[in-house]
Amino acid sequence: MRTQRFFVISDPQIGNDFQERMMKKKTEDVLRTATKDDVVLIPGDLTDHGVGPVDNKFMLYFGYCICFRKKGQVPSRNELDVLHTQYIRPLQEKCRDVLMCIGNHDTYTQFWWGEQAPAKYVKKENGGLIYKKDANGILVFSLSIHPTQKNIAWLDQELAKTDAPFVVFFHYNTKGAYSDWWSDKEKDLLENVLKKYKSRLCFIAEGHKHLSYKTTWRDFPVVNAAGSHAVVVDVTFDPVQNILDRNSRILESK
């Protein structure tokens, strides 16, 4: 039997003072506990405004005046640089892997240059926006901001090729407040695929709703760590028979 530990830290949202304080606390909690064999999942909203490296400060200010039209909403720093240097790099140095996806906040700017900086960052760090990684025998699937018909079909095709246990993560939450950011049709499609492989599903990791909790959605285990605490999930499995034991808990601070 093997046990693989996952830490979930949702919605760092660098540039939002409250969420950034929560990210600092959660990262410190994980770094205090984690080992080199552990995997960290970050389900989206890496930044608050989607700001990465910007050479033309006037264009940035002009773009924000058009987009937000509110005084005080123009960011004054490179949010991605803060995310990487203060949080992602220390986690990468401590853990086996740090896997991320983008959220809706990560798409808010730089549209006049084409692709958003957070999307480029995730592609550079993890190889794509929709991707799979092997975590010591458990496959981890990023479905980006939310499961769409296209990426659900891709997930189905990938799961049909293997007998391995798996984790799915994306940004939008599955139920309750704020879960209407993706459609009921998409939720039904995801449910139908996950039902086919339910015995192998370890858990779903989500964000968007700024709370930390463990729950179920349509009888699938779900964790969200967008509030004040990270969530830990220990998955015990047999590499041959794929017998799963999921033990999830809220990571408390000292």
N, C-alpha and C positions, 0 to 999 in steps of 0.2 A: 504493500500500500504506500502511496505517496500523499503528502500534504503540500499544497501550494497556497501561499498567503497572498491576498490582494489587499491593498489599501486604496480606498476611493476618496478623492478630494474633488468635489464638484465646484464649479463657478468661482475660480479665483478672482475674476473680474477686476484685474489690476486697473486702477484709475477710479474705482469706487471705494471711498475711504473705509466704509464698514466692511465690505466683502474682502478688501485687502487685509484688514486687521484679522479677519477670520482665517484667511489664507495663511498668514504668518503663524497664527496659533496652531492650525492643523498641520502645517508643514513641520513645525517644531515637534509636535506630538508624534508624527510619523518617523521623523529622523531619530527620535529618542528610542523608538521601538523596532524599527525595520532592520533587516539583514540583507546581505548581498543576494539572497535567493528570492526576495520579495518583488512584487510588481505593483506599480502605482498606476491607477486609472484616473484621468481627469476629463470628465464628460462635458467639455465645452464652456463657453464664456470665459475664455482665457484672459480677455481684456474687457474693459468697459466700453471703449469707443473704437476698438479695432486699429489703434495707432501703433505703427512700427517705425522703422527708420524713415524719416522725412527730411529731405534736403531743403525744400522750399517752404519755409514757415509761413509765408504770405498765402501760398496756395492752400495750406492746411487750414489756416484761419478762415479764408474765403469759403472753402468747402464746408466748414462747420457752420458758418453764418447761414449758408443756404440750407443745410440739412436740419439744423436744430433750432435756429432763430430764437435762441434764448441766451440771455446774458449769463456768463459764468460756465457755460457748457463746453468751452473750447479747451481741450486738454493741452497741457504745457510740457509733456514729457513723452518719451518713447515707452509706451506701456509694455511692449514685447521685450524690450531690453531688461526692464525691471523683473518681469516674469522669469526670464531665462536665468539671469545672473543671481537673483535672490532666492528663487524657488526651484526651478527645474534642474539647474546644474547641481545643487546640493543633493537633490533626490536621485539624480542619475548617478552620482558618485557613490551613493549609499546602496542603491537597489539594483536589481537585475535589469529592470526596464521601467520607463515612464511613458505610458501610452496616452495620447491626447486626441480629442476631436474639437472642432470649432463649434461655437454656439451662435445664436442670433446677434449678440453684441459684437462678435468678431467680424461682422460684415458691415458695420456702420459707416466706414469711411474708406477713403482712397479709391472710390469707385471711378474717379476721373483718371486714375492711372491703370485701371484694369483690375487684376486680381488683388484681393485684400491681403495685407501683410500677414495676419494670423494664419490664413490658409497656406501661404508659402512656407511659413514657419513649421506648421504641422507636417506638410509634405517633406520638408527637409529632415525633420526629426524622426518621423515615423514612416515615411515612404509613400504617403498618400493621405487622402481624406477618408476614403472608404477602403479599408485594408484589413488583413488578418495577420496576427503574430502568434507564434508558438511560445507559451509560457510553461516550460518544463512538462510538456505533454497535454496542456490545456490550450485550446485555440481561443484567441481573443479577437472578436470582430468589432471594428469601429463602423458604425452606420452614419457617422457625421452628425449633422444637426438633428435629423430625425429619420426614421425609416420611411423611405419612399417606395413606390412600386418597383422602381428599378433596382434599388439596393437590397430590397427584400428578396427579389428574384435571384440576385447574386448570392445572397446568404444561403438561400435554398440550394442552389447549385453547389456551393462550396461544402455545405454540410452533407450533401449526398455522396461526396467523395471520400468521407472519413468516418471512423467510428469513435473519434476522440471526443471527450467532454469539451464544452465550450462556454464562453462568456460573451455576452452582447452588451455594447455600451453606445450611448448616443446622448444628445443634449436634452431634448424636450422630455418633460415628465409624462408618465403614462396615464395617470388618472387624477381626479380632483381639480383644484384650482390651477389655472394656467395650462391644463392639458389639452385645451382646444386649439393649440397652436399647430397641431397636425390633425388630419382628418380621421373620422371613424372608419372610413374605407381602408386607410393605411393601417390603422390599428387591427382591423379584422384580418388583413393580409398577413401582418406579422404574427398574429395569434395562430393562424392556420399553419404557417411554416413551423413555428416553435412547437406546436402540438406534435408534429411528426417526429421531433427529436427531443421530446420533453425529458426523457430519462437521462439525457446527456447534458441538459442545460444546467449550468451551475448557478448563474444569477444574471439579472439585467442590472446595469449601473446607469443611472440617469442624473440629470441636474435640473436647471431652470427654476424650479420652485425652491426658494431659499430656506430650506429646512434640512436637517439631517435625520434620516429615519430608515427603518427596515419595514417592508410591507410586501404584499402580493398584488399582482395585477393579472386577472383572468387565470389565477392559480399558478402563476410563475413568480418566483422570488425576485424581489426588486430592492435595491438600495439607492439612496440619494444622500449625498454628503455636501449639499450646497449651503448648509447652515453652519453652526458653530463647531461641529465635530466631524472628524473624518470617520469613515466606517471601515472596519476590518472584516474580511471574509476569508475563512480558512476552508479550503476545499480538499477533502480527502477522497482519493479515488484509486482504483485498481487499473493499472495501465492495460490490462487484458480485458477485464470484465466491465470496466468503467462504472463501478459501484460508487455512487457519490454520497458524501456526507457534507452538508453545507453548514458551517457554524459562523454566523455573522453577528457582529456586535458593534456598538458605538464605541469609538476610541475616546476614552476619558482622559483629560489632562491630569497631571500630577497636582 
